[in-house]
Amino acid sequence: MLTPQDNERLTRVGAGTPMGNLYRRYWLPAAISSALPENDGAPLRVRLLGEDLIAFRDSNGDVGLVGAFCPHRRAPMFFGRNEECGLRCVYHGWKFDRAGECVDMPSEPPDSLFKTKVRIESYPVWEGGGIVWTYMGPPELQPAPPDFEFVRAPATHAYVTRTVEDCNYLQALEGGLDSTHISFLHKQNAGDVTYLHDYESTVPRIDVEVTDYGYMYIGIRHLPESQWVRGYQYVMPAVQMRDGFGGGNRRGETPKISGHYWVPIDDAATMVYNFRYSYDPADPLTLDDAVAYETIAGRGPGDLLPDFRLKKNRTNDYGIDRALQKTGNFTGIVGVNTQDYALQEGMGPIVDRSQEHLGTTDRAIIVMRQLLLEATYAVERGEAPRGIDPSTYRSVRSFDRNIPRESSWQTTIAAEATARY
């Protein structure tokens, strides 16, 4: 459990909070590149760490991220004209470039120098892996851009989507790092042995190896004739990588790596960036494959509302079917991600972790909380937190294999845990 003070420290993400200051030290996804498809196209609303912002792609194809309100009279910049390398407020015509500089002020006399004294808040932007990334921290501490393997993968081999989850980022992140729940929450039917082979397999041994970027953690389940070894990567502050659904490695197939980056919209909502990629140059990730995976997860194109929330949500109890729960799957809810959201959003906007009773299989969650708390204090001391340097995580990869019971996963799977792009 956490003390109420530590729970508050980890869950509040607004400007000036310990966790908000920590998140602002990393490059964060702000939008999907395809949401800004054309130069001088429509601006895009972005809410990130409690701040309202506007993204736009200028005449040169470069993306800007600026404050949502004009510094003149606070008119909404969403209605602005995106033209000639700047976003112009339609209230009085003030125009700002990507750097936040006021480049035109037609409502003032031509000889006025007022425009040199006014700017709109802006943040640096970098594009990679189909994502528009931004850095919101101190300019002098800006790190190198992200260097995850999925960012380096060719566009033909990677796919990214986003969904909104109505809860604090921490309970969403904890759900992603929880290896044990797949044996229960995602069990498909009473007779299915995909996950739940026997009692021993429902109690995995959790190994956590702390690293410079966060940790690698392993869930080991002993099956009748083998070990199911599922290796994950946690990159601070809130990235998880794992083998895709279906356990391609366990079946001898070329696997697809999947993962999430949980980015706080504010204290009570999270934008979840879902990525998936193939690391075999000869095996592209087809659109059909990507969409099929998203649909199994419950977040396919037909599963989302216009605001990227699930159609199956708490207003309709996530479509739970009690008859299906008795005969079809463990929850009665269809969609792996939908099952996750039902539990995580159902906890309320921010969980009171002082009421928890954690067990031995919660080790990955316990260590993650310790690392985040440690990092907030490091930032307060003026130190760099883990995972800031992209060279610390650029070579990591997740894996999922069945291996002989007597084998050591460290030696058997070592090569698979190394990125190749």
C-alpha positions as CSV (number, residue, x, y, z in Angstrom):
1,M,0.0,0.0,0.0
2,L,1.0,3.6,-0.3
3,T,0.6,6.3,2.3
4,P,-2.0,9.0,1.4
5,Q,0.9,11.4,1.0
6,D,2.8,9.2,-1.5
7,N,-0.4,8.4,-3.3
8,E,-1.0,12.2,-3.8
9,R,2.6,12.7,-4.8
10,L,2.3,10.0,-7.6
11,T,-1.1,10.8,-9.0
12,R,-1.2,14.6,-9.3
13,V,0.3,15.8,-12.6
14,G,-0.5,19.5,-12.9
15,A,2.2,22.1,-13.3
16,G,4.4,22.4,-10.2
17,T,3.4,19.0,-8.7
18,P,6.2,16.5,-8.1
19,M,4.8,14.0,-10.7
20,G,3.9,16.8,-13.1
21,N,7.5,18.0,-12.9
22,L,8.8,14.5,-13.5
23,Y,6.6,13.9,-16.6
24,R,7.8,17.2,-18.0
25,R,11.4,15.9,-18.1
26,Y,10.5,13.4,-20.8
27,W,9.4,13.6,-24.4
28,L,5.7,12.8,-24.4
29,P,3.3,11.9,-27.1
30,A,1.0,14.8,-27.8
31,A,-0.9,13.5,-30.9
32,I,-0.8,11.0,-33.7
33,S,0.9,12.4,-36.8
34,S,-2.0,11.3,-39.0
35,A,-4.3,13.6,-37.0
36,L,-2.5,16.5,-38.7
37,P,-2.6,15.2,-42.3
38,E,-1.9,18.3,-44.3
39,N,0.1,21.5,-44.3
40,D,-2.0,24.5,-43.2
41,G,-4.8,22.1,-42.2
42,A,-7.2,22.3,-39.3
43,P,-5.7,22.8,-35.9
44,L,-6.1,20.0,-33.3
45,R,-7.1,20.4,-29.7
46,V,-4.6,18.8,-27.2
47,R,-4.9,18.5,-23.5
48,L,-1.7,17.3,-21.8
49,L,-0.7,17.3,-18.1
50,G,-3.7,19.5,-17.3
51,E,-2.8,22.1,-20.0
52,D,-5.0,23.0,-22.9
53,L,-2.9,23.3,-26.1
54,I,-3.4,23.5,-29.9
55,A,-1.3,21.5,-32.4
56,F,-1.1,22.6,-36.1
57,R,1.0,21.6,-39.1
58,D,2.4,24.7,-40.8
59,S,3.0,25.6,-44.5
60,N,6.4,23.8,-44.4
61,G,4.9,20.6,-42.9
62,D,6.4,21.2,-39.4
63,V,4.2,20.8,-36.3
64,G,3.7,23.5,-33.7
65,L,2.2,23.1,-30.3
66,V,1.0,26.3,-28.7
67,G,-1.3,27.5,-25.9
68,A,-5.0,27.1,-26.6
69,F,-5.9,30.7,-26.0
70,C,-4.7,33.9,-27.6
71,P,-2.6,36.1,-25.2
72,H,-4.6,39.1,-26.4
73,R,-8.1,38.5,-25.1
74,R,-7.9,34.7,-24.5
75,A,-9.9,33.8,-27.6
76,P,-9.7,30.1,-28.5
77,M,-6.9,29.4,-31.0
78,F,-8.7,26.3,-32.2
79,F,-10.8,28.5,-34.5
80,G,-7.6,30.1,-35.9
81,R,-6.5,30.4,-39.5
82,N,-3.5,28.1,-40.2
83,E,-1.7,30.0,-42.9
84,E,1.7,31.1,-44.2
85,C,3.7,29.4,-41.4
86,G,1.6,30.6,-38.5
87,L,-1.7,30.3,-36.6
88,R,-3.8,33.5,-36.8
89,C,-6.4,34.3,-34.1
90,V,-9.7,35.1,-35.9
91,Y,-10.8,37.6,-33.2
92,H,-8.3,40.4,-34.0
93,G,-5.9,38.8,-36.4
94,W,-2.8,38.3,-34.2
95,K,-0.6,35.6,-35.7
96,F,1.9,33.3,-34.0
97,D,4.5,30.9,-35.4
98,R,5.5,27.5,-34.1
99,A,8.0,29.0,-31.7
100,G,5.3,31.1,-30.1
101,E,6.5,34.4,-31.6
102,C,4.0,37.0,-32.6
103,V,4.7,37.6,-36.3
104,D,1.7,39.8,-37.2
105,M,-0.5,42.2,-35.2
106,P,-2.8,43.9,-37.8
107,S,-5.0,45.5,-35.1
108,E,-2.1,47.7,-33.9
109,P,-0.5,50.6,-35.8
110,P,2.1,49.6,-38.4
111,D,5.0,51.2,-36.4
112,S,4.0,49.6,-33.1
113,L,6.6,47.3,-31.5
114,F,4.0,45.7,-29.3
115,K,4.2,42.4,-31.2
116,T,7.8,42.0,-30.2
117,K,6.7,41.9,-26.6
118,V,3.9,39.4,-26.9
119,R,4.2,35.6,-27.4
120,I,2.0,32.6,-27.0
121,E,3.2,29.6,-24.9
122,S,4.8,27.0,-27.1
123,Y,6.6,23.7,-26.7
124,P,9.2,22.0,-28.9
125,V,8.0,19.2,-31.1
126,W,9.6,16.2,-32.7
127,E,7.9,13.6,-35.0
128,G,8.8,9.9,-35.1
129,G,7.1,6.6,-35.1
130,G,3.8,8.1,-36.3
131,I,3.6,10.3,-33.2
132,V,4.0,14.0,-32.5
133,W,6.2,14.2,-29.4
134,T,6.7,17.3,-27.2
135,Y,8.9,18.3,-24.4
136,M,7.4,20.5,-21.7
137,G,10.2,20.8,-19.2
138,P,13.0,23.2,-18.6
139,P,14.6,24.1,-22.0
140,E,18.1,23.8,-20.8
141,L,17.4,20.2,-19.7
142,Q,15.8,19.0,-22.9
143,P,17.0,15.4,-23.7
144,A,17.6,13.8,-27.0
145,P,14.4,12.7,-28.9
146,P,12.8,9.3,-28.1
147,D,14.7,6.2,-29.5
148,F,12.3,3.3,-28.9
149,E,12.5,0.4,-31.3
150,F,9.0,1.1,-32.5
151,V,10.0,4.6,-33.4
152,R,12.8,3.3,-35.6
153,A,10.7,0.7,-37.3
154,P,9.7,1.4,-40.9
155,A,6.2,2.8,-41.4
156,T,5.3,-0.5,-43.2
157,H,6.1,-2.4,-40.0
158,A,4.4,-0.3,-37.3
159,Y,1.0,1.0,-36.3
160,V,-0.1,3.3,-33.6
161,T,-3.5,4.3,-32.2
162,R,-4.8,6.2,-29.2
163,T,-7.7,5.7,-26.7
164,V,-8.9,7.8,-23.8
165,E,-9.2,6.1,-20.4
166,D,-11.2,7.9,-17.7
167,C,-9.0,7.4,-14.7
168,N,-5.7,8.6,-13.4
169,Y,-2.6,7.4,-15.4
170,L,-1.2,5.4,-12.5
171,Q,-4.0,2.8,-12.2
172,A,-3.9,2.5,-16.0
173,L,-0.1,2.0,-15.9
174,E,-0.4,-0.5,-13.0
175,G,-2.9,-2.5,-15.0
176,G,-0.4,-2.7,-17.9
177,L,2.4,-3.8,-15.6
178,D,0.3,-6.5,-13.8
179,S,1.3,-9.8,-15.4
180,T,-0.9,-11.9,-13.1
181,H,-4.3,-10.6,-14.2
182,I,-4.1,-12.2,-17.6
183,S,-4.8,-15.6,-16.1
184,F,-8.1,-14.3,-14.8
185,L,-9.4,-11.1,-16.4
186,H,-8.6,-12.1,-19.9
187,K,-9.5,-15.8,-19.6
188,Q,-11.8,-16.5,-22.5
189,N,-14.0,-19.3,-21.3
190,A,-14.4,-21.8,-18.5
191,G,-12.6,-24.5,-20.4
192,D,-9.9,-22.4,-22.1
193,V,-6.3,-23.4,-21.3
194,T,-4.7,-20.6,-23.2
195,Y,-3.8,-18.8,-20.0
196,L,-5.1,-20.9,-17.1
197,H,-3.4,-24.3,-17.4
198,D,-3.4,-25.3,-13.7
199,Y,-3.2,-23.7,-10.3
200,E,0.5,-23.4,-10.5
201,S,0.3,-21.4,-13.7
202,T,-2.0,-18.8,-12.2
203,V,0.7,-17.9,-9.6
204,P,3.7,-16.7,-11.7
205,R,7.1,-16.0,-10.3
206,I,7.8,-12.4,-10.9
207,D,11.5,-11.4,-11.4
208,V,12.2,-7.7,-11.6
209,E,15.6,-6.4,-12.8
210,V,16.0,-2.7,-12.2
211,T,17.9,-0.9,-15.0
212,D,19.0,2.6,-16.0
213,Y,15.7,3.1,-17.9
214,G,13.3,1.5,-15.5
215,Y,13.2,-2.3,-15.3
216,M,12.7,-5.6,-17.2
217,Y,10.3,-7.9,-15.5
218,I,9.6,-11.5,-16.1
219,G,6.5,-13.6,-15.4
220,I,7.3,-17.3,-15.2
221,R,4.5,-19.8,-15.1
222,H,5.3,-23.5,-14.7
223,L,3.3,-25.6,-17.1
224,P,3.1,-29.4,-17.2
225,E,6.1,-29.8,-19.6
226,S,7.6,-26.4,-19.9
227,Q,8.0,-22.9,-18.5
228,W,6.0,-20.0,-20.0
229,V,8.3,-17.0,-19.8
230,R,6.8,-13.7,-20.5
231,G,9.3,-10.8,-20.5
232,Y,8.2,-7.2,-20.4
233,Q,10.0,-3.9,-20.5
234,Y,9.1,-0.9,-18.4
235,V,10.6,2.4,-19.5
236,M,10.0,5.4,-17.3
237,P,7.8,7.2,-16.8
238,A,5.0,5.1,-18.3
239,V,5.9,2.9,-21.3
240,Q,5.4,-0.8,-21.4
241,M,6.5,-3.3,-24.1
242,R,5.3,-6.9,-24.4
243,D,4.8,-9.6,-27.0
244,G,1.5,-9.2,-28.9
245,F,-1.6,-11.2,-28.0
246,G,-1.3,-14.8,-29.2
247,G,2.2,-15.5,-28.0
248,G,3.8,-15.8,-31.4
249,N,7.1,-16.8,-29.9
250,R,5.5,-19.6,-28.0
251,R,4.1,-21.0,-31.2
252,G,7.4,-20.5,-33.1
253,E,6.0,-17.6,-35.2
254,T,7.6,-14.2,-35.9
255,P,6.0,-12.2,-33.1
256,K,4.7,-8.6,-33.2
257,I,5.7,-6.4,-30.3
258,S,3.0,-4.3,-28.6
259,G,2.9,-1.7,-25.9
260,H,1.5,1.4,-24.5
261,Y,2.6,4.9,-23.4
262,W,0.2,6.2,-20.8
263,V,0.2,10.0,-20.9
264,P,-1.9,12.0,-18.4
265,I,-4.5,14.3,-19.9
266,D,-5.0,15.6,-16.4
267,D,-5.4,14.0,-13.0
268,A,-8.6,12.0,-13.9
269,A,-8.1,11.1,-17.6
270,T,-5.3,9.4,-19.6
271,M,-4.5,9.3,-23.3
272,V,-3.2,5.8,-24.0
273,Y,-1.0,5.5,-27.1
274,N,-1.1,1.9,-28.3
275,F,1.8,0.8,-30.6
276,R,2.4,-2.5,-32.4
277,Y,5.3,-3.4,-34.7
278,S,7.0,-6.2,-36.5
279,Y,10.8,-6.4,-36.0
280,D,11.3,-8.8,-39.0
281,P,12.3,-6.7,-42.1
282,A,10.7,-9.4,-44.3
283,D,7.4,-9.5,-42.4
284,P,5.6,-6.1,-42.6
285,L,2.7,-5.3,-40.3
286,T,-0.3,-5.2,-42.6
287,L,-3.2,-2.9,-42.0
288,D,-5.5,-6.0,-41.8
289,D,-3.2,-7.5,-39.1
290,A,-3.1,-4.2,-37.2
291,V,-6.8,-3.6,-37.3
292,A,-7.6,-7.2,-36.3
293,Y,-5.4,-6.8,-33.3
294,E,-7.0,-3.6,-32.3
295,T,-10.4,-5.2,-32.7
296,I,-9.5,-8.1,-30.5
297,A,-8.4,-5.6,-27.9
298,G,-11.8,-3.9,-28.1
299,R,-10.4,-0.6,-29.6
300,G,-10.8,-1.2,-33.3
301,P,-12.2,1.5,-35.6
302,G,-15.7,0.5,-34.9
303,D,-15.3,0.4,-31.1
304,L,-14.4,4.1,-30.6
305,L,-16.4,7.2,-30.1
306,P,-15.2,10.4,-31.9
307,D,-13.4,11.5,-28.7
308,F,-11.4,8.2,-28.7
309,R,-13.3,6.8,-25.7
310,L,-14.7,3.2,-26.0
311,K,-18.3,2.8,-27.1
312,K,-18.5,0.1,-24.4
313,N,-17.9,2.2,-21.3
314,R,-19.1,2.7,-17.8
315,T,-22.4,4.3,-19.0
316,N,-23.4,0.9,-20.4
317,D,-21.3,-1.3,-18.0
318,Y,-18.9,-2.1,-20.8
319,G,-21.5,-4.3,-22.5
320,I,-21.3,-7.0,-19.8
321,D,-23.2,-10.1,-20.6
322,R,-23.9,-12.2,-17.5
323,A,-24.9,-15.3,-19.5
324,L,-21.6,-15.0,-21.4
325,Q,-19.8,-14.7,-18.1
326,K,-21.2,-18.1,-17.0
327,T,-20.5,-19.9,-20.2
328,G,-18.2,-17.9,-22.5
329,N,-15.5,-15.9,-20.8
330,F,-14.4,-15.0,-17.3
331,T,-15.8,-11.5,-17.3
332,G,-18.7,-11.5,-19.7
333,I,-17.1,-8.5,-21.4
334,V,-15.8,-8.8,-24.9
335,G,-12.5,-7.1,-25.8
336,V,-9.3,-7.4,-23.9
337,N,-8.8,-3.7,-23.5
338,T,-12.4,-3.3,-22.7
339,Q,-12.0,-5.7,-19.8
340,D,-9.0,-3.7,-18.6
341,Y,-10.9,-0.4,-18.7
342,A,-13.9,-1.8,-16.9
343,L,-11.7,-2.6,-13.9
344,Q,-9.4,0.4,-14.0
345,E,-12.0,3.0,-14.6
346,G,-14.3,1.2,-12.2
347,M,-11.9,1.9,-9.4
348,G,-12.8,5.6,-9.6
349,P,-10.8,8.6,-11.0
350,I,-8.0,8.1,-8.4
351,V,-7.6,5.0,-6.3
352,D,-6.9,5.3,-2.5
353,R,-3.9,3.0,-2.4
354,S,-3.7,3.2,1.4
355,Q,-6.6,0.7,1.4
356,E,-4.8,-1.9,-0.7
357,H,-3.4,-5.3,0.4
358,L,-0.6,-6.2,-2.1
359,G,0.6,-9.8,-2.6
360,T,3.8,-11.5,-3.8
361,T,2.8,-11.3,-7.5
362,D,2.4,-7.5,-7.2
363,R,6.2,-7.0,-7.2
364,A,6.4,-5.2,-10.6
365,I,3.8,-2.7,-9.4
366,I,5.6,-2.1,-6.1
367,V,9.0,-1.5,-7.7
368,M,7.4,0.8,-10.3
369,R,6.0,3.0,-7.6
370,Q,9.3,3.0,-5.8
371,L,11.1,4.1,-8.9
372,L,8.6,6.9,-9.6
373,L,8.8,8.2,-6.1
374,E,12.6,8.0,-6.2
375,A,12.5,9.9,-9.5
376,T,10.3,12.7,-8.2
377,Y,12.8,13.3,-5.4
378,A,15.7,13.2,-7.8
379,V,14.1,15.9,-9.9
380,E,13.6,18.0,-6.8
381,R,17.3,17.6,-6.0
382,G,18.2,18.8,-9.6
383,E,19.2,15.3,-10.7
384,A,18.3,13.5,-13.9
385,P,15.7,10.7,-13.4
386,R,16.0,7.2,-15.0
387,G,15.1,6.8,-18.7
388,I,15.9,10.4,-19.7
389,D,18.8,9.3,-21.9
390,P,17.4,7.3,-24.9
391,S,20.6,5.3,-25.2
392,T,19.6,3.5,-22.0
393,Y,16.5,1.9,-23.6
394,R,17.1,1.9,-27.4
395,S,18.1,-1.8,-27.5
396,V,15.4,-3.3,-25.2
397,R,12.7,-5.6,-26.4
398,S,10.0,-7.8,-24.8
399,F,9.6,-11.5,-25.4
400,D,7.2,-14.4,-24.8
401,R,8.4,-18.1,-25.0
402,N,7.8,-21.6,-23.8
403,I,11.1,-23.1,-22.8
404,P,12.2,-26.4,-21.2
405,R,11.5,-26.5,-17.4
406,E,15.1,-26.9,-16.5
407,S,16.3,-24.0,-18.7
408,S,17.4,-20.6,-17.6
409,W,15.5,-17.8,-19.4
410,Q,18.5,-15.5,-19.0
411,T,20.6,-17.7,-21.4
412,T,17.8,-19.2,-23.5
413,I,16.1,-15.9,-24.5
414,A,18.9,-13.3,-24.1
415,A,19.2,-12.6,-27.9
416,E,15.4,-12.0,-28.2
417,A,15.5,-9.3,-25.6
418,T,17.7,-7.1,-27.8
419,A,16.3,-4.7,-30.4
420,R,17.5,-5.1,-34.0
421,Y,16.2,-2.0,-35.8
